[in-house]
């Protein structure tokens, strides 16, 4: 083994050790954050339960709900948000073009 391989092995060993030492602390940190998340959910104007219900009937369901779901990947080509600006990317442009075509 050369020095480069030994240093990589040492870094991997330290990473595993740190993971084993600090992993039990993660549930406690998440428990402290949970009340904040619950308080923020009350301020949403969109009802998440309505959005998560399964849709039956594609076009009639979209017309009744007046909502269209668009599934995209987060990438600089298809969809991204840069420094709080409105969403940008090809997927957004295609969606908006389809919306204008109605």
N, C-alpha and C positions, 0 to 999 in steps of 0.2 A: 504494500500500500504506500502511496506517496503522501506527501503532506496535505495536498488538496483533498484527497479522499478522507484522510483522518479528520480534517477540519469539518468537512460535511457530515461525517459520522458523529462528531462531537456536537454539532449544532442540532442534528436530528435527535440525539439523545437528550439534550437540554430541552428541546421543544416537547418531547414526550413527558419528561419529568415535570415541566411547568404545567402541562395539561392535566396530569394526574393530581398535582397539588391544588390547582385552582378550579377544577371542574366541580367539586362539591360546593363551592361558593356561588355558583351561577344561579341555582334556584332561589337563594336568599336575595340576590340582586333583582331577579325578575319579580319576586313577591313585593319588593318595595316599589317597583314601577307600575304594578297592576292597578292600584287605586287611581293613579293619574290617568291611565288609559280609560278607566271606567268613567271618570268625570268628563273626559273629552268626548266620549261617545254621545253624551246627551246634547251636545251642541250641533250635531250633524242635522242637516235638513233632509238628507236622503235616508230613507229607511232601508237599511242593509238587508233586513229580512225579506223585503219585497224583491230586492235584486237577486237574492240567493235562491228564491223559489224556482223550481224547474218550470220552464216554459213549455206549454203545449200548443202546437200550431204556430208555425213560424210567422207568417205575415199577419194573421189576425191577432196574435199575441202582441206583436210590435205595435200594431195600430191601437189596440186597447190600452196598452201601457204608455204609449208615446215615447218609447225608449228603444234604442238599438244598442246591442252589445257589440263591441269591436274588440277582438282578441289580437294583440300585436306582441312582438318581442321588443324588449328595451334595447335599442341599438341606435347609433348615430345615423344610420341610414333610414330605418323604418319608423322609430318613435323615440323622442327624447325631450326632456325638459332641461333648459339651460338657464341657470341662475334665476329661477322663478318666472321665466317668460312662459307664455302659453306653449302648449305642446307643439312640437314640430316634427317633421319627418314625412316620408313618403306615405305611410299608412294614414296619417292624418289628412294629407292632401287628397288621397284617393277617397277617403270617407267623405270629406267635404265636397268633392266633385260629384259623388253619388247623391249627396243630400241636395245639391243645387239642381241636379237633373230631374228631380221630382216635379 
